[in-house]
């Protein structure tokens, strides 16, 4: 991640394209809530929202420029702009926004300059992404898995077997980027394998049944002696502190998005509400000072977290790549968790009892935020941030990436 790359992307040739994609995301923020509510009600994949995101050209953001992309697969370039896109998408449909974040993460892994994948594979995947809207899955988590994914060398490629949990963005098929280790008799190093989910030996369990983030369809996937040809597997390089910080900031944006979605929904509802908080004192909710005060509180709460998020993203885009930035990204996520949970729970004080009807599904904002917040305990992040500022201690490795 370099300042040079950032300045090149900010050239006049691409600056207009970046702004156009950001504007499309802002429009989607108002278009996605209906499909988000429907997917939530049906406990279904967010397929309709993802189709709209792809048709808006947003899958291309992290593709190399030779394929019509912008950042050349570098997550440290245009970080602020990318997170603004994620915030708007997650405000409209937080599950789809999370799916999109995974889509872009895997895109950066596939098109990284140091992974050794042949150009033919990259060209094939670029065409599938742009032409067909193929969805990409980061198949890494083994939490609760009885069988970690292992690979062994065979003529013409490798074969992989094992189980991955939490395969976000897998409800629409597509390709999984499977994290694995080669068997001890082969090469004891971390690998990735690119696997179409309709391959022989792949079993998608479709057991995803959660309180929130239902549209991510983060199901368990079994890989049973799946053949991966040469040219579609590659050593997995370690992530730099800057890349890890960008990942934490993306998680923060996913977290904060439902807060903005809840505020959008509450404002639309309150503008039509004929009942104030103080009965008999005011004609409508819009003239009630208590309603206005609470809205002002939520705008300020979300805005403070957003400003912290984007300021830190600017440090990533400026080339900062050290422990201070990692700790800052931890603190940003804490701020975004607290802001989102406060607002998503509090909007009912604005909207009233009638808004609790399932026809509105306003509770989905809190359910989505609360569900995603459990992935990475906030208390632990606060301990590590506090310890660093008090003693200078570096967080343990487990603090950096939980899968």
Secondary structure as GFF3:
##gff-version 3
##sequence-region A 1 403
A	DSSP	alpha_helix	3	9	.	.	.	ID=ss1
A	DSSP	alpha_helix	12	31	.	.	.	ID=ss2
A	DSSP	alpha_helix	33	42	.	.	.	ID=ss3
A	DSSP	alpha_helix	47	55	.	.	.	ID=ss4
A	DSSP	three_ten_helix	58	60	.	.	.	ID=ss5
A	DSSP	three_ten_helix	65	67	.	.	.	ID=ss6
A	DSSP	alpha_helix	79	92	.	.	.	ID=ss7
A	DSSP	alpha_helix	94	110	.	.	.	ID=ss8
A	DSSP	alpha_helix	119	132	.	.	.	ID=ss9
A	DSSP	beta_strand	136	139	.	.	.	ID=ss10
A	DSSP	beta_strand	150	154	.	.	.	ID=ss11
A	DSSP	beta_strand	157	167	.	.	.	ID=ss12
A	DSSP	beta_strand	175	182	.	.	.	ID=ss13
A	DSSP	beta_strand	190	196	.	.	.	ID=ss14
A	DSSP	beta_strand	202	204	.	.	.	ID=ss15
A	DSSP	three_ten_helix	214	216	.	.	.	ID=ss16
A	DSSP	beta_strand	219	229	.	.	.	ID=ss17
A	DSSP	beta_strand	233	235	.	.	.	ID=ss18
A	DSSP	alpha_helix	241	270	.	.	.	ID=ss19
A	DSSP	three_ten_helix	285	287	.	.	.	ID=ss20
A	DSSP	alpha_helix	289	317	.	.	.	ID=ss21
A	DSSP	alpha_helix	323	351	.	.	.	ID=ss22
A	DSSP	three_ten_helix	353	356	.	.	.	ID=ss23
A	DSSP	alpha_helix	363	373	.	.	.	ID=ss24
A	DSSP	alpha_helix	378	391	.	.	.	ID=ss25
A	DSSP	three_ten_helix	397	399	.	.	.	ID=ss26
###
